[in-house]
Amino acid sequence: MASNDTISDMLTRIRNATLARHQTVDIPSTKMTRSIATVLKEEGFIADSADGGEGIDRKITITLKYKGKTRQPIITKLSRVSKPGLRVYSNRKELPRVLGGIGIAIISTSSGVMTDRDARRQGIGGEVLCYIY
């Protein structure tokens, strides 16, 4: 079943997979989900992401990360901020800090999808997509 909100769908799939302690999770591939997966990998929240499939069946396979023998998920919480019904924008002065800098906010800017830290460094604001910690 295809979702209208691909970002919420992606976050829900990752959340469910970490709760079930899965090694990998498949997500429908769009430009936005690929960008978010890249940011998650750069920030160390996931081990890897790989594109696969052709045409309408394109998907991203995300390899999840766990710590220790008890396999505690690295990602403890994913929450959607800006939704299709209520967009949340933030200028460069008001970019959110997640857990005092422990977590990240993923921001969609005119220069692409990036973390709140990178957006602050570049002095640009944008749409606050989600918080991850």
CYANA upper distance limits for C-alpha pairs under 8 A (distance plus 0.5 A):
  3 SER  CA      9 ASP  CA      7.01
  5 ASP  CA      9 ASP  CA      6.76
  5 ASP  CA     83 LYS  CA      8.38
  5 ASP  CA     84 PRO  CA      7.50
  6 THR  CA     10 MET  CA      6.55
  6 THR  CA     28 PRO  CA      8.40
  6 THR  CA     30 THR  CA      8.45
  6 THR  CA     33 THR  CA      7.75
  7 ILE  CA     11 LEU  CA      6.73
  7 ILE  CA     32 MET  CA      8.04
  7 ILE  CA     33 THR  CA      7.03
  7 ILE  CA     80 ARG  CA      8.42
  8 SER  CA     12 THR  CA      6.54
  8 SER  CA     80 ARG  CA      6.92
  9 ASP  CA     13 ARG  CA      6.67
 10 MET  CA     14 ILE  CA      6.78
 10 MET  CA     27 ILE  CA      6.59
 10 MET  CA     28 PRO  CA      8.40
 10 MET  CA     33 THR  CA      7.59
 11 LEU  CA     15 ARG  CA      6.52
 11 LEU  CA     78 LEU  CA      6.90
 11 LEU  CA     79 SER  CA      8.01
 11 LEU  CA     80 ARG  CA      8.16
 12 THR  CA     16 ASN  CA      6.53
 13 ARG  CA     17 ALA  CA      6.57
 13 ARG  CA     25 VAL  CA      7.58
 13 ARG  CA     26 ASP  CA      8.44
 13 ARG  CA     27 ILE  CA      7.78
 14 ILE  CA     18 THR  CA      6.65
 14 ILE  CA     25 VAL  CA      7.19
 15 ARG  CA     19 LEU  CA      6.78
 15 ARG  CA     77 LYS  CA      8.09
 15 ARG  CA     78 LEU  CA      7.40
 16 ASN  CA     20 ALA  CA      6.71
 17 ALA  CA     21 ARG  CA      6.47
 17 ALA  CA     22 HIS  CA      5.65
 17 ALA  CA     23 GLN  CA      8.35
 17 ALA  CA     24 THR  CA      8.01
 17 ALA  CA     25 VAL  CA      6.87
 18 THR  CA     22 HIS  CA      6.54
 18 THR  CA     64 LEU  CA      7.82
 18 THR  CA     73 PRO  CA      6.63
 18 THR  CA     75 ILE  CA      8.14
 19 LEU  CA     73 PRO  CA      8.46
 21 ARG  CA     71 ARG  CA      8.15
 21 ARG  CA     73 PRO  CA      8.09
 22 HIS  CA     64 LEU  CA      7.96
 23 GLN  CA     63 THR  CA      6.40
 23 GLN  CA     64 LEU  CA      6.08
 23 GLN  CA     65 LYS  CA      8.21
 24 THR  CA     61 THR  CA      6.98
 24 THR  CA     62 ILE  CA      5.92
 24 THR  CA     63 THR  CA      4.89
 24 THR  CA     64 LEU  CA      6.25
 25 VAL  CA     61 THR  CA      6.17
 25 VAL  CA     62 ILE  CA      5.81
 25 VAL  CA     63 THR  CA      7.20
 25 VAL  CA     64 LEU  CA      8.14
 26 ASP  CA     59 LYS  CA      6.81
 26 ASP  CA     60 ILE  CA      6.16
 26 ASP  CA     61 THR  CA      5.05
 26 ASP  CA     62 ILE  CA      6.86
 27 ILE  CA     33 THR  CA      8.46
 27 ILE  CA     59 LYS  CA      5.92
 27 ILE  CA     60 ILE  CA      5.68
 27 ILE  CA     61 THR  CA      6.95
 27 ILE  CA     62 ILE  CA      8.18
 28 PRO  CA     33 THR  CA      8.28
 28 PRO  CA     57 ASP  CA      8.02
 28 PRO  CA     58 ARG  CA      6.74
 28 PRO  CA     59 LYS  CA      4.87
 28 PRO  CA     60 ILE  CA      6.75
 29 SER  CA     33 THR  CA      6.60
 29 SER  CA     34 ARG  CA      6.91
 29 SER  CA     51 ASP  CA      8.07
 29 SER  CA     58 ARG  CA      5.93
 29 SER  CA     59 LYS  CA      4.89
 29 SER  CA     60 ILE  CA      5.98
 30 THR  CA     34 ARG  CA      6.61
 31 LYS  CA     35 SER  CA      6.75
 32 MET  CA     36 ILE  CA      6.72
 32 MET  CA    113 VAL  CA      8.38
 33 THR  CA     37 ALA  CA      6.56
 34 ARG  CA     38 THR  CA      6.70
 34 ARG  CA     60 ILE  CA      7.77
 35 SER  CA     39 VAL  CA      6.86
 35 SER  CA    113 VAL  CA      6.58
 36 ILE  CA     40 LEU  CA      6.68
 36 ILE  CA    106 ILE  CA      8.02
 36 ILE  CA    113 VAL  CA      7.37
 36 ILE  CA    114 MET  CA      8.49
 37 ALA  CA     41 LYS  CA      6.67
 37 ALA  CA     49 SER  CA      7.04
 37 ALA  CA     62 ILE  CA      8.11
 38 THR  CA     42 GLU  CA      6.69
 38 THR  CA     49 SER  CA      7.94
 39 VAL  CA     43 GLU  CA      6.63
 39 VAL  CA    106 ILE  CA      8.37
 39 VAL  CA    113 VAL  CA      8.10
 39 VAL  CA    114 MET  CA      6.88
 39 VAL  CA    115 THR  CA      7.63
 40 LEU  CA     44 GLY  CA      6.72
 40 LEU  CA     45 PHE  CA      5.76
 40 LEU  CA     46 ILE  CA      6.43
 41 LYS  CA     45 PHE  CA      6.46
 41 LYS  CA     46 ILE  CA      5.62
 41 LYS  CA     47 ALA  CA      6.80
 41 LYS  CA     48 ASP  CA      6.65
 41 LYS  CA     49 SER  CA      7.84
 45 PHE  CA     64 LEU  CA      8.21
 45 PHE  CA     65 LYS  CA      7.23
 45 PHE  CA     74 ILE  CA      6.55
 45 PHE  CA     75 ILE  CA      6.63
 46 ILE  CA     62 ILE  CA      7.69
 46 ILE  CA     63 THR  CA      6.68
 46 ILE  CA     64 LEU  CA      5.38
 46 ILE  CA     65 LYS  CA      5.68
 46 ILE  CA     74 ILE  CA      8.28
 47 ALA  CA     62 ILE  CA      8.14
 47 ALA  CA     63 THR  CA      5.85
 47 ALA  CA     64 LEU  CA      6.11
 47 ALA  CA     65 LYS  CA      5.90
 48 ASP  CA     62 ILE  CA      6.31
 48 ASP  CA     63 THR  CA      5.52
 48 ASP  CA     64 LEU  CA      7.82
 49 SER  CA     60 ILE  CA      6.88
 49 SER  CA     61 THR  CA      6.01
 49 SER  CA     62 ILE  CA      4.84
 49 SER  CA     63 THR  CA      6.62
 50 ALA  CA     60 ILE  CA      5.95
 50 ALA  CA     61 THR  CA      5.69
 50 ALA  CA     62 ILE  CA      7.08
 51 ASP  CA     58 ARG  CA      7.76
 51 ASP  CA     59 LYS  CA      6.43
 51 ASP  CA     60 ILE  CA      5.06
 51 ASP  CA     61 THR  CA      6.91
 52 GLY  CA     58 ARG  CA      6.22
 52 GLY  CA     59 LYS  CA      5.91
 52 GLY  CA     60 ILE  CA      6.66
 52 GLY  CA     61 THR  CA      7.89
 53 GLY  CA     57 ASP  CA      5.92
 53 GLY  CA     58 ARG  CA      4.77
 53 GLY  CA     59 LYS  CA      6.53
 54 GLU  CA     58 ARG  CA      5.48
 64 LEU  CA     73 PRO  CA      8.45
 65 LYS  CA     73 PRO  CA      6.80
 65 LYS  CA     74 ILE  CA      6.33
 65 LYS  CA     75 ILE  CA      8.48
 66 TYR  CA     71 ARG  CA      5.47
 66 TYR  CA     72 GLN  CA      5.76
 66 TYR  CA     73 PRO  CA      4.90
 66 TYR  CA     74 ILE  CA      5.84
 67 LYS  CA     71 ARG  CA      5.71
 67 LYS  CA     72 GLN  CA      5.75
 67 LYS  CA     73 PRO  CA      6.89
 67 LYS  CA     74 ILE  CA      6.98
 68 GLY  CA     72 GLN  CA      7.21
 75 ILE  CA    132 ILE  CA      7.53
 75 ILE  CA    133 TYR  CA      6.17
 76 THR  CA    132 ILE  CA      8.31
 76 THR  CA    133 TYR  CA      6.23
 77 LYS  CA    131 TYR  CA      8.37
 77 LYS  CA    132 ILE  CA      6.27
 77 LYS  CA    133 TYR  CA      5.87
 78 LEU  CA    130 CYS  CA      7.62
 78 LEU  CA    131 TYR  CA      6.32
 78 LEU  CA    132 ILE  CA      5.14
 78 LEU  CA    133 TYR  CA      7.23
 79 SER  CA    130 CYS  CA      6.05
 79 SER  CA    131 TYR  CA      5.78
 79 SER  CA    132 ILE  CA      7.11
 80 ARG  CA    129 LEU  CA      6.73
 80 ARG  CA    130 CYS  CA      4.85
 80 ARG  CA    131 TYR  CA      7.06
 81 VAL  CA     88 VAL  CA      7.32
 81 VAL  CA    128 VAL  CA      6.78
 81 VAL  CA    129 LEU  CA      5.99
 81 VAL  CA    130 CYS  CA      5.37
 81 VAL  CA    131 TYR  CA      7.53
 82 SER  CA     86 LEU  CA      6.61
 82 SER  CA     87 ARG  CA      5.08
 82 SER  CA     88 VAL  CA      5.22
 82 SER  CA     89 TYR  CA      8.27
 82 SER  CA    127 GLU  CA      7.53
 82 SER  CA    128 VAL  CA      6.36
 82 SER  CA    129 LEU  CA      5.61
 82 SER  CA    130 CYS  CA      7.42
 83 LYS  CA     87 ARG  CA      5.97
 83 LYS  CA     88 VAL  CA      8.13
 83 LYS  CA    129 LEU  CA      8.31
 87 ARG  CA    127 GLU  CA      7.72
 88 VAL  CA    127 GLU  CA      6.26
 88 VAL  CA    128 VAL  CA      6.30
 88 VAL  CA    129 LEU  CA      8.28
 89 TYR  CA    125 GLY  CA      8.10
 89 TYR  CA    126 GLY  CA      6.01
 89 TYR  CA    127 GLU  CA      4.79
 89 TYR  CA    128 VAL  CA      6.29
 90 SER  CA     94 GLU  CA      6.22
 90 SER  CA     95 LEU  CA      6.16
 90 SER  CA    125 GLY  CA      6.03
 90 SER  CA    126 GLY  CA      6.04
 90 SER  CA    127 GLU  CA      6.78
 90 SER  CA    128 VAL  CA      7.22
 91 ASN  CA     95 LEU  CA      6.82
 91 ASN  CA    124 ILE  CA      7.29
 91 ASN  CA    125 GLY  CA      4.65
 91 ASN  CA    126 GLY  CA      6.82
 92 ARG  CA    119 ALA  CA      7.73
 92 ARG  CA    120 ARG  CA      6.56
 92 ARG  CA    123 GLY  CA      6.14
 92 ARG  CA    124 ILE  CA      5.43
 92 ARG  CA    125 GLY  CA      4.78
 92 ARG  CA    126 GLY  CA      8.34
 93 LYS  CA    120 ARG  CA      8.42
 93 LYS  CA    125 GLY  CA      8.35
 95 LEU  CA    116 ASP  CA      6.91
 95 LEU  CA    120 ARG  CA      7.68
 95 LEU  CA    125 GLY  CA      7.38
 96 PRO  CA    105 ALA  CA      7.46
 96 PRO  CA    116 ASP  CA      7.52
 97 ARG  CA    101 GLY  CA      6.14
 97 ARG  CA    103 GLY  CA      8.29
 97 ARG  CA    104 ILE  CA      7.79
 97 ARG  CA    105 ALA  CA      7.72
 97 ARG  CA    116 ASP  CA      7.85
 98 VAL  CA    102 ILE  CA      6.97
 98 VAL  CA    103 GLY  CA      5.40
 98 VAL  CA    104 ILE  CA      6.11
 98 VAL  CA    105 ALA  CA      6.91
 98 VAL  CA    131 TYR  CA      7.38
 98 VAL  CA    132 ILE  CA      8.39
 98 VAL  CA    133 TYR  CA      8.21
 99 LEU  CA    103 GLY  CA      6.20
 99 LEU  CA    133 TYR  CA      8.42
102 ILE  CA    133 TYR  CA      7.39
103 GLY  CA    131 TYR  CA      7.65
103 GLY  CA    132 ILE  CA      6.12
103 GLY  CA    133 TYR  CA      4.68
104 ILE  CA    115 THR  CA      6.67
104 ILE  CA    116 ASP  CA      6.96
104 ILE  CA    117 ARG  CA      8.26
104 ILE  CA    131 TYR  CA      6.29
104 ILE  CA    132 ILE  CA      5.88
104 ILE  CA    133 TYR  CA      6.93
105 ALA  CA    115 THR  CA      6.17
105 ALA  CA    116 ASP  CA      5.77
105 ALA  CA    128 VAL  CA      7.34
105 ALA  CA    129 LEU  CA      7.81
105 ALA  CA    130 CYS  CA      6.16
105 ALA  CA    131 TYR  CA      4.91
105 ALA  CA    132 ILE  CA      6.84
106 ILE  CA    113 VAL  CA      7.45
106 ILE  CA    114 MET  CA      6.26
106 ILE  CA    115 THR  CA      5.15
106 ILE  CA    116 ASP  CA      6.64
106 ILE  CA    128 VAL  CA      6.68
106 ILE  CA    129 LEU  CA      6.04
106 ILE  CA    130 CYS  CA      5.94
106 ILE  CA    131 TYR  CA      6.90
106 ILE  CA    132 ILE  CA      8.36
107 ILE  CA    113 VAL  CA      6.23
107 ILE  CA    114 MET  CA      5.94
107 ILE  CA    115 THR  CA      6.28
107 ILE  CA    116 ASP  CA      6.62
107 ILE  CA    119 ALA  CA      7.96
107 ILE  CA    125 GLY  CA      8.21
107 ILE  CA    126 GLY  CA      6.49
107 ILE  CA    127 GLU  CA      6.01
107 ILE  CA    128 VAL  CA      5.10
107 ILE  CA    129 LEU  CA      6.07
107 ILE  CA    130 CYS  CA      8.00
108 SER  CA    112 GLY  CA      6.40
108 SER  CA    113 VAL  CA      4.89
108 SER  CA    114 MET  CA      6.99
108 SER  CA    126 GLY  CA      5.99
108 SER  CA    127 GLU  CA      5.59
108 SER  CA    128 VAL  CA      7.02
108 SER  CA    129 LEU  CA      7.18
109 THR  CA    113 VAL  CA      6.40
109 THR  CA    114 MET  CA      7.86
109 THR  CA    119 ALA  CA      8.22
109 THR  CA    124 ILE  CA      7.67
109 THR  CA    125 GLY  CA      6.75
109 THR  CA    126 GLY  CA      5.01
109 THR  CA    127 GLU  CA      7.07
110 SER  CA    126 GLY  CA      7.69
114 MET  CA    118 ASP  CA      6.70
114 MET  CA    119 ALA  CA      7.05
115 THR  CA    119 ALA  CA      6.79
116 ASP  CA    120 ARG  CA      6.51
117 ARG  CA    121 ARG  CA      6.68
118 ASP  CA    122 GLN  CA      6.68
119 ALA  CA    123 GLY  CA      6.42
119 ALA  CA    124 ILE  CA      5.82
119 ALA  CA    125 GLY  CA      6.90
120 ARG  CA    124 ILE  CA      6.83
120 ARG  CA    125 GLY  CA      8.11
